[in-house]
Amino acid sequence: MRIVSFGGPGGEQPGVLVDDHTILPLAPVLAPLGLPATDTTHILALWPAVRPLVEAALHDTRHHIARADVRLGPPVPRPGKVIAVGFNYPVHSNAVLGPVAAPTEPVLFLKLPGSVCGPYDPLIKPPETTALDYEIELAVVIGRAGRRIAPADAHAHVAGYMIANDVTARDVALGAGIHSPLQMQLVRGKGFPSFCATGPWLLMRDERDEQLDSEPLRLRLSVNGEARQDGWSSDMLFDVPALIASISNSMDLLPGDVILTGTPSGCGFELDPPAYLVEGDEICGSITGLGELHQRVTDEDITQYKTPATASTIRTLT
């Protein structure tokens, strides 16, 4: 089953794809039963009870809407945490760090929930960067809470999988430089609005279960039709169970939390010469069975934040 969200930014509501062209909104299915139907996170937490109700309503066409008539938002619009994993693909890791020993534990950082956007929303390039870069990643969404989860139990805590583009302003993230790690600025460089596109849907794990858990998934990304990234999830240094086990040793994992599992090689900074994103660039990312996301790079209009002070405003402030 494919979970989506639809509607304007900040006002998305959850739905299910009946087919590639049709959405079943979940509000009319669940609200009459007193179940929360406006927040995807609540639905994920109740999924074992909700799923039979949704399946029974799939062919009730009274509430169907056309996918083409609405904006698709991020499948989980308001995640509690977005936990990202660095250096999880050895070739990409070597490009960043050089030939150093592989990490013995997953390297974690957090992206701000406000960086999350929909799969077709523009990627807003802030004026602070001239080194805007892409990272196609497999995103894992938590459906069942847990702490200190054993690897053998990890898949039982997974709601499903989706595509993510973990965007980075590399010059901002670098801060004072690679030799000054305490002055790096990962939160700034990875936390701007629109720097975490997800979707177009969340493929629930019960759709393919063992196949999704064990089959290598192909990750691809192109810019303006030029292939840039092409890798396989089987190349990850730490697989999904190992990531969940390690992360949950440090923090509670809750329904709706998102784990970004790392990116294969081919990012813009790895090319010779580097090829960073600029206004007008078209990004297409895909992962086996999870659809495609498309983003167009657009320069941020910072004038919208500048309100000239009027004489009356100045008098009020003084």
N, C-alpha and C positions, 0 to 999 in steps of 0.2 A: 504494500500500500504506500502511496506517495502523498506525504503531507506537504501542503503549501500554505503560504499566507498571501492575502490579497487585500488591496485597498491602498489608500494614500500613506505616505511615510508617517509613522507614529500612530496610525489608526488602522493598522492591518488586523484582519481577523482570520482565523484558521479555516482551512478547507482541505478537501481530499480530491486528488485528480481521479475522476471517473475513467477518463481516457485522456489522450494527449490534448484534447480540445475542450474538455468540460470539467468544471469544478463543482463539487458538492460542498456548500458552506456547512460548517459544523454547528453553527448557532441554532438553526431551526431543528436540528437533530437532537441536540443535547439539552438545550435550555428548558424545554417542557418537562424534562426529568429532574430539573434542579441542579444539573451538572454545569460547572463553569465552561463557557464556550467562547471566551474572548481572548484567552491567553494560552498559547501553544504549550508553555511550560506546564500549566495545570493539566492539560490533556495528556501530555507525555507521562506525568506522574500517575494518571488514572488509566493508562492505556489498556491494561488487561481487562478492565471493566468496560471501557469505551469501545474497544475494537468490535465486539459483536454487534453493538448498536449501529456503528458506522457501516459495517458490512451489510446489515439488513436494509439500510437506507440508500445504498449506492444506486439502486435502479428506480428510486422514486424521483421522477423527473420534475416534480413541482418546484423544487428549489434549485435546480441546476442553473449555472450561469456559464457563459462562454469565456474561456480563458483569454481569448483575444480582446475581450471588452474591459479587462481590469489589469491594473499593475500587479505584478508578482513581487512581493516583498521577500525579505529573508525568511526561510522556513521557521526559524526561531527568532522572532524580532527582538525579544528582550532577554537574552541569555544572562544568567547570573554571573558567569565567568566565561571568558574566552582564554583558554590555556594553550599557549603555543609551544612547540618543541623545536629547538634549534639543533642543527648539525645532525639530523637523523638520516640523511642520505650521504654516504661517504664521499662521493665525488663532489657534491656541492660543499660539503664541509671542508674538503681540501682546498677548494677555491677560496674559501674565507680565511682559513687558519693556516694553510700550508700543510706540509706533511708532518703533522703532529699525531700523537696517540689518540685513538678514538675515545670518546667519553665512556666511562664505565656506568654512568647513570644518565638518563635523559636530561638534557639542558632545557630548563623551563623559563618562560617569561609570560607575561600577561598582556593581552591586547584589551583596550578599553571597550566595554560593550557598545559605547556610542560610535565605534568605528564600523559597526555592522551595517550593511546595506543590502539591497536586493540584487538579484543576479543580472539585471539589465539596467541598473541605475548607473549614472555616470560616475567615473572615478575623478574626484575633484582634486586637482593638483594645487597644493598650497604654494604661495610665493616663497616660502622658506627653503624650498628644495630645488635643486637642479639635477638631482640624482634619484628620480622616482623609479621604482623597480617593482616588478611583479613576482609572485611566487604561487604557483598552482599547488594546492594541497588537498589531501583527503581529510575531511572534517568528520569527527565522530561526535555524536550527540548522546549525552547520558540520559537514560530513561528511568533508572532505579538508583536511589541514593546509596552511598556506601563509603566506608573508610577502611583503609588497609585491606583492600580487595585482593585476594589471591589471583594469580594469573589464570588459573583453571576456572575461576568464577567470573572472570572479567566480562565475557560476552553477554552474560545474563544482565549486566548493568547497561548495555548499549541499547539505545532506542533505535538508532539508525545512522545512516551515512549520507553525506552531501559534499558538494564541491565548495572549496573556498579559495579566494585569492588573497593571500596574506601580503598586502602591499607594504612597501617600506620606502621611506625617504632616507636613503642610505647616508647622505651627508649629514642629516640631522641626527640619525641614530648613532653615528660614529662619535659625536661629541668632541671631546678633546683628543681623540685618536685611539687607535688600536692598542697603543702602549700605555694608555691611561684608562684602564677598564672601569675604575670607580667613577669616572666622569663620562661614561657612555650614556646615551640618551634614548634607550630602546622604547620607553613609554612614549616619548615625544615622536620618535621617528616612525613608530608603527601604530600610533593611536589617533591620527587625524580622522575626521569623519570620512566615510566611504572607503577606508583602508582595509575593510574585511567584507568583501562581497561574498554572499553564500547563496546556495540554491542550484538550480531553480526549484528543486524539491528535496525533501528529506525522505529517502527510501527507508522505510521501516525495516528493521532487521528480520521481522517475522515473514518478510516477503521472500527471502532467499536463504535465510539462516546460515547453514554451514557453508553454502556456496559463497556468500558475501564474506564470511569470516575467513575462508581459506584460499579462495581464488585470488591470484595476482590481478590487480586492477591497473589499467594503463592510464597514466596522467599525461595530458598534452596541453600545451598552451602555444598560441601563435599571436603575433603582433602584426597587424596589417597584412594578414595572410601568410606571413613568414613563420615557419616552425621555429620555436625557440626552446621549448622544454618537451621532453619525451622520455618518460621513465615509468617504472613499475613499482607498485606498493611493496612487492617482495624484496625490493632493494633497501627497504628501511632497516636501519641498524637495530632499532627496537620496534617490534611489532605492536599491534593494538593491545593485546593482553599485557604485554610488558609495560607499555606506557600507562595503562590504567592502574596497574599494580603500583608502579613507582609514584605516579602523581597522587594516588589516594593514600600513600604513606605520609604525605606532607599536608594534605587538606581534604576536607569532605568533598565528595563529588555529589552533586544534586541534579535532579531532573532539569533538563534544559541547559546544563553546562555544555560547552563546546570545546573539544580538543582538536587543535590543528596539528597534524602529525608530521609536518616537515615537508620540504620541497626537493625535488630532484634538481640536477644541474641544468644550466641553460639560462640562468637569470641574466639580466642586462649587464650587471657589473662583471660577469664572467667572460663576456665577449671581448674581442680585440679588434677595434677599440670598443670600449663600453658603449652600450646602446640603451640609454635611459628613455623613459616615456615622456612624450611631449603632447601638447594639446592637439587633438584630432586623431591620435593613435586609436586604433580599434583592437581590443583584446578579445580573444576567444579562448576559453578554457573548457576542457572536457575530461571526464573520468568515466570509465566503463560502467554503463548502467545507470549513471547519475545525471545524464543530460549534459547541457552546455550552459555556460554563462557568457554573456557578451557585455563588455563595458567600453565606453568611449571616454577618453581622457579629455577633461575640460578644465581650463584654468579657473581657479577660484576668483570670484568677484568680491574683493574685500571691501568695495565701496558700500556694500549693503550694511556693513557694521558701523559705518561712520555717519553719525547724525550730527550735523552742525549745531552748535549751541546758539540758541536765540537769545536776544536781550532779556526776554522774560525768564528764560531758564537760568541765566546767570544771576538775575536778581533773586530768584527763588533759592538758589544754592548759597548765596551770600547773606 
